[in-house]
Amino acid sequence: MKKFAICKLRSLGAATLLFFLFQACVHVPPKKVTPCNRNPKVYQRALLDLSHAYRSLSGKVRVRVETPEGRFSFIGDLYARSPDKLHFDIFGFLHRPRFLLIKNGSLIAWKDFDSGGHYTGPLDKCPPFPVKFPFSPLFLKDFMKILFLNFPPPLKVLQTRQPGNSCRFLLTCGWGKFDMILNPLCSLPSEIVGPKGDRTPFRLTFSEYSGKDDLMVPHHYVIAVEEVKMEVTFKSLEVNPKIPDESFSEGSIN
């Protein structure tokens, strides 16, 4: 009888606990959504200010790629200086050098350590990369602008007539017109989709913003075009470091 009473008390206690947990879940206050300022000039100025102040970066990155042919990923060290200088070391297993890419203005140089192949010359005549980059060498021009959120001029942020999202605006720049959703906590984009019209649309997402040297910058980028998606995640990031010119010298690649 005593054992029965103890079991009954335990069951009652468990039921009471479940009841209070259910009540707590039911009455959890809804998450507050921070509305955006309806004045688009606030966000236009934020983009222009970041573009002006964000001049260089260095960090360790992980790149994940999805294509119809499959998925793969690699890690590397990335150095960049706005608007047109890039140095990217890609590593394989046990940090073995796999691929080195340097962009310096209109010139590009790369070396594939697996095959020994290499190229140095004009960007517009560069052959396809021997590694599984999902985009052509000419994409690097746009990638540099995406990396620094430095969209080609003339740049404007305008109100949109689409209801239902106070953080949705229209971005116009040298690429065309885009639907843009803004992050109200940092006044910078979280998603850009377009361009509107006949051209193939693409989607850019920016997330994991954090303050670095008084600048709010993203640590996670996603670039999606049709069936191809590339994610770039900074595992570490230094903002506006001094990067020596030698890092972008095509002659140092051999």
C-alpha positions as CSV (number, residue, x, y, z in Angstrom):
1,M,0.0,0.0,0.0
2,K,2.8,2.3,0.9
3,K,4.6,1.6,-2.4
4,F,1.3,2.3,-4.3
5,A,1.0,5.7,-2.5
6,I,4.6,6.6,-3.4
7,C,4.0,5.7,-7.1
8,K,0.8,7.7,-7.1
9,L,2.5,10.8,-5.7
10,R,5.3,10.4,-8.2
11,S,2.8,10.2,-11.1
12,L,0.9,13.2,-9.7
13,G,4.2,15.2,-9.4
14,A,5.2,14.4,-12.9
15,A,1.8,15.3,-14.3
16,T,1.9,18.6,-12.3
17,L,5.4,19.4,-13.7
18,L,4.2,18.7,-17.3
19,F,1.2,20.9,-16.8
20,F,3.3,23.9,-15.7
21,L,5.8,23.3,-18.5
22,F,2.9,23.3,-21.0
23,Q,1.4,26.4,-19.5
24,A,4.9,28.1,-19.7
25,C,5.2,27.2,-23.4
26,V,1.6,28.4,-24.1
27,H,2.2,31.8,-22.4
28,V,5.7,32.5,-23.8
29,P,5.5,36.1,-25.0
30,P,5.8,36.4,-28.8
31,K,9.3,37.3,-30.0
32,K,9.5,41.0,-30.7
33,V,10.3,41.9,-34.2
34,T,12.3,45.1,-34.6
35,P,10.7,47.2,-37.3
36,C,12.8,49.1,-39.9
37,N,12.9,52.8,-40.3
38,R,10.7,53.7,-43.3
39,N,13.2,56.3,-44.4
40,P,15.3,54.6,-47.1
41,K,18.0,57.2,-46.9
42,V,19.0,55.7,-43.5
43,Y,20.0,52.4,-45.2
44,Q,21.4,54.0,-48.3
45,R,23.8,56.0,-46.1
46,A,24.7,52.9,-44.1
47,L,25.7,51.1,-47.3
48,L,27.7,54.0,-48.6
49,D,29.4,54.6,-45.3
50,L,30.4,50.9,-45.0
51,S,31.7,50.9,-48.6
52,H,33.8,53.9,-47.8
53,A,35.2,52.6,-44.5
54,Y,35.6,48.8,-45.2
55,R,38.9,48.8,-47.2
56,S,40.6,45.5,-46.4
57,L,40.1,42.2,-44.6
58,S,42.0,39.0,-43.8
59,G,40.7,35.8,-42.3
60,K,40.3,32.0,-42.3
61,V,37.3,30.9,-44.4
62,R,35.3,27.8,-45.1
63,V,33.7,27.6,-48.5
64,R,30.8,25.1,-49.2
65,V,29.6,24.6,-52.8
66,E,26.5,22.9,-54.0
67,T,26.0,22.2,-57.7
68,P,24.0,19.6,-59.7
69,E,27.2,17.5,-59.9
70,G,27.5,17.3,-56.1
71,R,28.6,19.1,-52.9
72,F,32.1,19.8,-51.7
73,S,33.9,22.2,-49.3
74,F,37.4,23.5,-48.7
75,I,39.2,25.8,-46.3
76,G,41.6,28.6,-46.9
77,D,43.2,31.9,-45.9
78,L,41.8,34.9,-47.7
79,Y,43.3,38.4,-47.9
80,A,41.5,41.2,-49.8
81,R,41.8,44.9,-50.4
82,S,38.9,46.9,-51.9
83,P,38.2,47.3,-54.7
84,D,40.3,44.8,-56.8
85,K,43.0,42.9,-54.9
86,L,42.5,39.4,-53.7
87,H,44.8,36.6,-52.4
88,F,43.3,33.2,-51.6
89,D,45.2,30.1,-50.4
90,I,43.2,26.9,-50.5
91,F,44.3,23.9,-48.5
92,G,43.6,20.2,-48.6
93,F,44.0,17.4,-46.1
94,L,46.5,18.2,-43.2
95,H,46.7,21.8,-44.5
96,R,48.4,20.7,-47.7
97,P,48.6,23.6,-50.2
98,R,46.1,22.8,-53.0
99,F,45.4,26.0,-54.9
100,L,46.7,29.6,-54.9
101,L,44.7,32.5,-56.5
102,I,45.8,36.1,-56.8
103,K,43.9,39.0,-58.3
104,N,45.5,42.3,-58.8
105,G,43.4,44.8,-60.7
106,S,42.8,43.4,-64.2
107,L,45.5,40.7,-63.8
108,I,45.1,37.3,-62.3
109,A,47.5,34.5,-61.4
110,W,46.8,31.0,-60.1
111,K,48.6,27.8,-59.4
112,D,47.1,24.3,-59.0
113,F,49.4,22.3,-56.7
114,D,47.7,19.0,-57.6
115,S,48.5,19.2,-61.4
116,G,51.2,21.8,-61.5
117,G,49.1,23.9,-63.9
118,H,49.3,27.7,-63.6
119,Y,48.3,30.9,-65.3
120,T,49.4,34.5,-65.1
121,G,47.8,37.2,-67.3
122,P,44.7,39.3,-68.0
123,L,41.6,38.4,-66.1
124,D,39.4,38.5,-69.2
125,K,41.5,35.8,-70.9
126,C,41.9,33.5,-67.9
127,P,41.0,29.9,-68.6
128,P,38.6,28.1,-66.3
129,F,39.9,27.2,-62.8
130,P,41.1,23.6,-62.4
131,V,39.5,23.4,-59.0
132,K,35.8,23.1,-58.3
133,F,35.0,26.8,-58.1
134,P,31.3,27.2,-59.2
135,F,31.9,30.4,-61.1
136,S,34.2,31.7,-63.9
137,P,37.3,33.8,-63.2
138,L,35.3,36.9,-64.4
139,F,33.0,36.4,-61.4
140,L,35.8,37.6,-59.2
141,K,35.0,41.2,-60.2
142,D,31.5,40.8,-58.7
143,F,32.7,38.7,-55.8
144,M,34.9,41.6,-54.6
145,K,31.9,43.9,-54.5
146,I,29.9,41.3,-52.7
147,L,32.7,40.7,-50.2
148,F,32.8,44.4,-49.2
149,L,29.1,45.1,-49.8
150,N,30.3,47.7,-52.3
151,F,27.6,47.5,-54.9
152,P,28.4,49.2,-58.2
153,P,27.1,52.8,-58.5
154,P,24.8,54.6,-58.9
155,L,23.5,53.1,-55.6
156,K,20.1,54.0,-54.2
157,V,17.7,52.5,-51.6
158,L,14.1,53.2,-52.3
159,Q,10.7,52.4,-50.7
160,T,8.8,49.5,-52.2
161,R,5.1,49.2,-52.6
162,Q,5.0,45.6,-51.5
163,P,3.1,45.4,-48.1
164,G,3.7,43.1,-45.2
165,N,7.4,43.6,-44.4
166,S,8.7,47.0,-43.0
167,C,12.3,45.9,-43.8
168,R,11.7,45.3,-47.5
169,F,13.2,47.9,-49.8
170,L,14.2,48.3,-53.4
171,L,18.0,48.5,-54.2
172,T,19.1,50.0,-57.5
173,C,22.8,49.8,-58.5
174,G,24.9,49.2,-61.6
175,W,23.7,45.6,-61.6
176,G,20.0,46.5,-61.9
177,K,17.0,46.6,-59.5
178,F,16.8,44.2,-56.6
179,D,14.4,43.4,-53.8
180,M,16.3,43.9,-50.6
181,I,15.5,42.8,-47.0
182,L,17.4,44.8,-44.4
183,N,18.6,43.8,-40.9
184,P,17.2,46.5,-38.7
185,L,19.9,45.9,-36.0
186,C,22.7,47.0,-38.2
187,S,20.9,48.8,-41.0
188,L,22.6,46.6,-43.6
189,P,21.2,43.9,-46.0
190,S,20.3,40.4,-45.0
191,E,19.0,39.4,-48.4
192,I,19.2,40.8,-52.0
193,V,17.3,39.1,-54.9
194,G,17.4,40.1,-58.5
195,P,18.0,41.8,-60.9
196,K,14.4,42.4,-62.1
197,G,13.9,41.9,-65.8
198,D,15.2,39.3,-68.3
199,R,18.6,38.6,-66.7
200,T,19.2,35.5,-64.7
201,P,18.3,36.3,-61.1
202,F,20.6,35.6,-58.2
203,R,20.2,35.7,-54.4
204,L,22.7,37.1,-51.9
205,T,22.4,36.7,-48.2
206,F,24.5,38.3,-45.5
207,S,24.4,37.2,-41.9
208,E,26.3,36.8,-38.6
209,Y,27.0,40.5,-38.4
210,S,29.3,41.6,-35.6
211,G,31.2,44.7,-34.7
212,K,34.8,44.9,-35.8
213,D,36.9,48.1,-35.4
214,D,33.7,50.1,-35.1
215,L,32.2,48.5,-38.3
216,M,29.4,46.1,-38.5
217,V,30.4,43.4,-41.0
218,P,29.0,40.0,-42.0
219,H,30.8,36.8,-41.4
220,H,28.6,34.6,-43.5
221,Y,27.8,35.0,-47.2
222,V,25.6,32.9,-49.5
223,I,25.6,33.4,-53.3
224,A,23.0,31.4,-55.2
225,V,22.5,31.4,-59.0
226,E,20.1,28.9,-60.5
227,E,21.2,25.5,-59.3
228,V,24.6,26.7,-57.9
229,K,25.1,27.8,-54.3
230,M,28.3,28.9,-52.6
231,E,28.6,29.7,-48.9
232,V,31.5,31.6,-47.5
233,T,31.9,31.6,-43.7
234,F,34.7,33.5,-41.9
235,K,36.0,31.5,-39.0
236,S,38.2,34.4,-38.1
237,L,38.1,37.9,-39.5
238,E,40.3,41.0,-39.2
239,V,38.9,44.2,-40.5
240,N,41.1,46.8,-42.3
241,P,44.4,45.2,-41.6
242,K,47.6,46.5,-43.3
243,I,48.3,44.0,-46.1
244,P,51.6,44.3,-47.9
245,D,51.6,44.8,-51.6
246,E,53.7,41.7,-52.0
247,S,50.6,39.6,-51.1
248,F,49.0,40.6,-54.4
249,S,52.1,40.3,-56.6
250,E,51.5,37.9,-59.5
251,G,55.3,37.2,-59.7
252,S,55.3,35.6,-56.2
253,I,53.0,32.8,-57.3
254,N,55.7,30.5,-58.8
